[in-house]
Amino acid sequence: MALTALTVFCVAFQFIEVLLETRDDDGSEGLMTYRVSVNLKTLQSFTSVPIPRRGRLPRFPERERRRAIRRTLPTNKATEEQRVERSFGHRQRLHKTTKKNHMFLNSQESPHASDKQQVTPSEDKHKDPGILVSFALDSVCQPKNHIVFLKTHKTASSTIVNILYRYGDERNLTFGLPVHKYSQFFYPQRFATTYVEGVHNNMVREYHIICNHLRFNKPELDKLMPEDTFYFSIMRHPVTMFESAFTYYKGIQAFHSSINLEDFLDRGWQNYSPSVANNQYAHNNLAFDFGFDNNIYNSTDMEERAQAAVAAIEQDFHLVLITEYFDESMVLLKHALCWSLEDVVSFKLNSRSEQSRHMPLPHIADKITAWNELDWRLYIHFNATFWRTVDITLGREEMAREVGRLRQRRDQLQEGCLQDGGPVNPEHVKDNRLKPFQYGEAVIQGYNLKPALEGQTKMKCQKLIMPELQYSGYLYKKQFEN
């Protein structure tokens, strides 16, 4: 269901009325109206942003809806533009500058990251100038090669990792990879530099990209990465994210005895023990990945923790992407990193089959957001921040044009690479080397390449569909065994 927010201001009575024009997947349309009381100072600084898109998700309780809309009101428009400047300072959209969205640390550890020095704009001889200056008509920029991507769980992050793997692989950049060919940096432990291959024996002089699963720990990452490192991550709507986690991690202690998702949510704390291994997947897992305590017990505690989390995320991360707007996220990332369209085009990886997806009913969705309220608050805030960044940088019209070009290029690659035109269930993947890892009750799909592909074309297509574990192993061998 697509939502368009048409906002009506009434200054005399100090409220904002938000009229939501809805369009469901079947083409049916409708309207929903919300009214929210606001302070006049807040009203003056209001910037329109999309309400979080829920697909066929149910409507949430009135209290949560009011909170969600209130959190789309920026407290200070000037501050928003300053943040954009720190992330997109190398680009200018006419008279405006773009933004850096910092993000957050652990609630028990409060070191503040120093501001990153932006790369001085300079001509990049390896990129198409038409791409580079798509909204920077009077400037060019230098592509960023020092990157940390916080790979969150069940958020389409595996697809982003493939993008980063291919970018670094093509340019012979050095990845910070887990020791001993592990796929994760000893998750759920907080990240430490000793978990990175090449640190213990000083084999690596410079690391360019870190993107495997880790639990965020900014001070340790700062020891390893240069000051100009670009930090970014991705968030997904907690309802679909939690449904996916329940299916994928059904075997963990918190989930395995539950008949279904609603059964788990009804018993909540009876089934969930924070001290049991892997139970972090069952409660505010997004906040946990960002390095925070995910166990929240009362509303007062929640308010304080949520505010601290948002402030810390904004301090430590340059950009937070949104799964529901994946293509828009890739366009924004392209500009933030000063990359080309070809650098961010991708196929979906580690994605479930439609048969293993189960959209929660309205009352179950309410329970999910209540159980994962910290994740819900983070998502609401950074969904709004994402769209304000779009408005300050590209604008909606240019964003739509670039998304169209990205999708067109993806279609071209699918036509040229894929035998079946799209993903297939794992039993139908013909090349065992390209079969995705299967875990839990989810059916993770893969791809088949056209048999006539040869040379560089075949290599390019293979890397577009290569599952994360196989690609990580290939990079480890390339860096440390050759």
N, C-alpha and C positions, 0 to 999 in steps of 0.2 A: 504494500500500500504506500503510495507516494503522498507526502504531505506538503502543502504549500501554505505558509503562514501569511495571512493578510492582517496587519496590525492596525487597530483603530485606537487613537489616543483621546482621552477625555481629561483635559487638564483641570477643569473645574472640580471634578469629583475624584481626581487623583487615582485613576485606575487605567490599566491597559486591557483592552479586549482583544483577544487573539482569535481570529476566525480561521479555522483550519479547513482548507479545501482538500478532501481526500479522494484518491483515485486508487481503487483496489486492483489486484492483478487481473480480475475478470473484466475490467473496464468500467465497473460501476462507480459512480461518484457520490459524494456526500459532503456534509459540512458539520464541523464541531466547533463550538464556541467556548472559550475559557476567559474568565475575567480575573485579573490579578491586581491587587492594590500595590502601589509603588510610591516611593518618595519622589517628589518633584525633581530633585537633583539627579536621581537615577534616571527619571524619565527623559531628562534633557540629553543624557549620554547614551540613550538606547540605540542599539544597532541591530538590524533585522538579521536573524540567523534561522536556519531550518530547525524545526522541532525534530528531535531524534527520530529517524525513520524506523518503523517497527515491522515492516513487511506485513504479515497477517497477524502480528502480535496483538494481544488484547489491550484494552485501555486499562490504565493503572488507577489505583485509588486516587480520589480527589486531592488528598493531602500531597501525594507524590507528584501529581500533575502540576499542582500549584508551585511546588518546589522546583520542578524541572523548568517551568517557564521563567520563574524568577531568576534562575541561575543562567539564563541566556542574556541577562542584562549586564553588560560590562560595567565595572565600577568606575573606570576612568579610561576614556577613549585615547587620551594621550599616552597613557601607560601601555595600552594595547599596541599602538604604533611603535613605541620604543622597543617593545619585545620583538615585533616583526623585524625591525631594523637590525637586531642582533643576529637573526637567522638569515635574513635575505638582504643584508646590507650591501652586498655586491651587485644588487639589481635595483632598478628604480622603475616604477610604473608611473610615467609622466611625472607629476610633482610629488608622488607619495613614495614612501619606502616600505620595505617588507619587514617581516617580523621574526624574532626568535622566541620560541615558546620554550622556556626552561621547564624542567620537571623535577620529580621529587626523590628524597632520600629516605633512609630508614628512620622510624620514629624513635629508635633508641640511639641512633648515631646522627649527630647533627652538624657535620662539617659542611661548609658551604663551598661550592665550586667557584673558582675564579672565573670571571668572564673570559670567554674565548676570543682571541684576536682574529678578526676576519681576514681572509686572504685578500690581498690587494687586487682589484680588478685588473686583468691583463688579457691580451688576446690569446685565445686557445687555437692553435693551428690544427688541432686534430678534430675539431667539431664544426658542424655547419653553422656559420654565423646567423643564418636565418632562425635556427633553433635557439641559439644562445641569446638573441635579443628579442625574443618573442614578445616580451613585455618590458624590455629594457632598450628602448629605441636608441638611446644615446650611449650605451655602454656594453662591454662584454665582461666575462668573468672567468675565473680559473676553476676548473672542476675540483671538487673536494675528494681527496683520497684517504684521509684519516677519518674513520667512521666507526662508531659503536652503535649497533642496533640491539636494543633490548628485546629479545624474542619472547613475547608473551605466549601463553598457551591457548590454543583453540581460537585463534584470531586471524587466520590466513597468513600467519607469520612465516610459514615454510616457503610460501611463494616469494616473499620478500628476501628471504635468505638465498633463494636461487638467483634472484636478481643480483644480489651482492656477490655471490660466488662467481657468477659469469663475468661481472664487471672486473673484479679483481683478477680472475684467472686470465682474461684476455690481455691484461696490462702487466701481468707478472707481479702483482702486489702481494705482500706477505700477510697472511691471515694469522690471527691469534687463535690457535686451535687447542682443544683440550689435550692434556698429556695422555700418552698410552693409547692413542686412537679412540678415546672415548668420544661420545657424541655430545656430551654436556659437560659444563665446568662444575662437576660434583654437585649439581643441583639436587636437593634444595639448600645446600650450604650457601652462605653468602660468598660471592666471588672473591678469590684471592689470586694474586699474580703467580703464585706457585702452581696453580692449576693449569698454567699455559705452557705448552710445549716450547722448549727453547730458552726458557727463563733460567732454569736451574744451572745450565752450563754455558749461558751467554752466547748461544748459537745465533740468535737473531739480533741484528743491530737496530731494526726498526719494524714495528708492527703497523700495518695500515688499517686492517678491518677486523673487528670482533663482532660476531653475529650468532654464535651458537648459544643454546639455552644457558642462562645463568641467572642467579638471583642478584639483583642490582646492589652494587657496593661502590659508590663513586670514588672514595679515597683510594681504593685499590686499583681501580681502572685508571685513575690519574697517574699512578706510578708508572703505568705501562704505555699510555698513549700521549702523544704530543698535545700542546695547548690548543692547537687549532682543530682538534677533533670535533666532529659533528655527531651529536647524540640525538637519536630519535627512537620512537617506539610506535606501537599500534594498540588501539583499544577496540573492543567489540561490545555490542549491546549485551548486558549480563543475562538476559533471558535466553537468547540463542546460544551464547557462550556456555552457559551452565548446562543446557540440554545436551550440547555437544560433549562437554566434559563427563556428564553422567554416563553417556553411551560409551565413550572411549575408555574411561577409567572405572568401569563397572566393577572391576575386580578388587579395588582398594577397600580397606576395612570399613570406611564410612558408608560405602554404597552397596557392598556385595550382598548384605542381608535384606535390602529393600526390594519389594516386589516391583516397584516402578518409581518414577521420579517424585510423584506426589506422596507416596508412602514415606520416602526419605524426608521430604520437607515437613510432613506432619509430625515426624518424630524428632527431627532436628538434632538438638543437643544430646538426645538419648543415644543416637547412633554415632555421633561425631566426637572424637577425642583428639584434641590438637597435638598430643604427644605421639600419636601413632604415625608411623612412616607413611608418607604419600597422602595423608589426609588434607594437606594444603590444597589439593585439587578440589576439595569439596566445600570450601568456604572462602569467599573473597580472594580467589586465586590471583586475580589481576593485581590487587594491592600487595599480595605476597611477593609476586614477581618483581615488583618495584622496590622491594626491600622492607616493606612494612609488616607490622604485626597484623595478621588478618583476623584475629579473634576479638570481636567487639561485643560487649555485653550489655550496654545500656545506651540510651539516646544521648545523654550528656557526653559520655565518652565518645560516641560516634561523631558528634558535632566537632569536637576538638580535634579528633584524629583526621577527619575529612579535611578540615581547614589546613591542618599542618601538612597533610599529604599533597594537597593541591599546590600549596606554596612551595614545597620542596621540589615537586615535579617541574614546576615552572622555572625553578632556579637551575635545575640540572640538565634539562633536555631542551634542545632547540626546536623540536617539532614532534607532535603526537598525531599519528594518522588514525583514521576511522575505518574499520572493516566494511561497514555498510556502504561506504563511499570509496571503494577500493580504487577505482579508476581515477577519481578525483584526487585521491591520496597520492597516486603515482605521479600525476601531473605536478602536484605541489612539491613532492619530493624531487622531481626532476629539476625544478627551478631552484630549490633550496641547495641542491648539490651542484648545480650548474652542469648537469648531464644532458644527454640527447634523448630524444624519444625512443630510439633504439635501445638505449641503456635500461629503460624501465618497462619495456614490453615483456609480457610473461604469459605462461599458461598456469592454470590453477594446479597446485600441488598439495598432496596430503589431504585431499578433499573427499568427503564421504559420498556414497551413492545416495540418490534420492530416497531409496527404499529404507535406508537406515536413519533418515531424518524424521523427527516427530515434533511438530510445532505444538508447544504447550497451549492448553486451553486458558481462557482468561483468568480464572481463579488460581490456576497453577502459576501463571506468569506473575501474579501479584505476590505469591509466596516466594518465588525466586528472587524478586527484587528486594523483598523484606529480609530474606536470609542473607543476601549478598549486598546489603545496603551501601557498604563502603565502595564496592565496585560500581554500583549504580550512580552514586554521587560523582565519582571520578569520571564516569562516562558522560554524564550530563554536562559537566563542566567543560570537558575537553572536546566534546562534539561542538559546543558553542564556540569554543576557542578556534577550532579548525575552520569554521565558516567565517569567523571574523578575519582570520588570516587570509582566506581566499578573497574576501572583500577588499582588504587593504592592499593586496598584491595584484593578482590577476584580474579580479572581478568575475562576476558570474558568467557573462557572455563569453569572455575569452576562455574561461574554464570549460564551458560547454564545447567550444570549438576544438580545444586541445584534447578533451576526452573523446570526441568524435574521431580525431586523427589516431589516437592511441588504439581505439577499438578497431578501426579500419586496418591498422598495421597488424594487430593480433589476428584478425580474420585472414589476412594474407599469409601469415606464418602458419596458421592452422591448415589452410588449404595446401600449402607447400610441403608441410612436414608430416601431417597426421593421416594415417591410413583410414581411420574410422571417423575422422572429422571432429573428434572430441574424446573425452575420457571413457574408459571401459573398466568393468569390474576386474579385480586382480586375476581371476582364473582365465581371463581372456588376454592378458598381457603375454605376448609371445616370447619376448626376450627376458629371460630370467634375471639378467643383470639390471633390468630397469623396473623390476617389480617393487612396488612400495611396501614398506614394513606394515604388517597387520597387527593390531593390538586391540584388546577389549572386544566389544560387540560391534564396533564400527566397521564398515566395509570401505576401505581406502582404495580409491581408484587410481589407475595408471593410464599409460598411453601406448599405442603402437605406431611406429614410424612407417612411412611408405617404403616398400622394399627396394625401390630403384634409386634411392638417395646415395650420393657418393661424395667423397672428398670433404671439402670445407662445409658444404651444405649439410651433409649428414652429421658432421661434428657439431655444427650450430644447433641443429634440431635435437640431437641427443642431449645436449646440455640444457636445452629448454625443458626437457621432460625428465631429466635425471633426478631421482628422489634424493632427499637431503642426506641420508646416511651414505649412499653411494658417492655422492659428490664430495662430502666431507672426507671420506676415505681416499678419494682420488687426490684431493688437495694435500692431505697429509703425506701421501706418498711422493707427490711432486716436490713438496718443500723439505721433507726430512729424510726420505729414503733414497732419493736420487743424488 
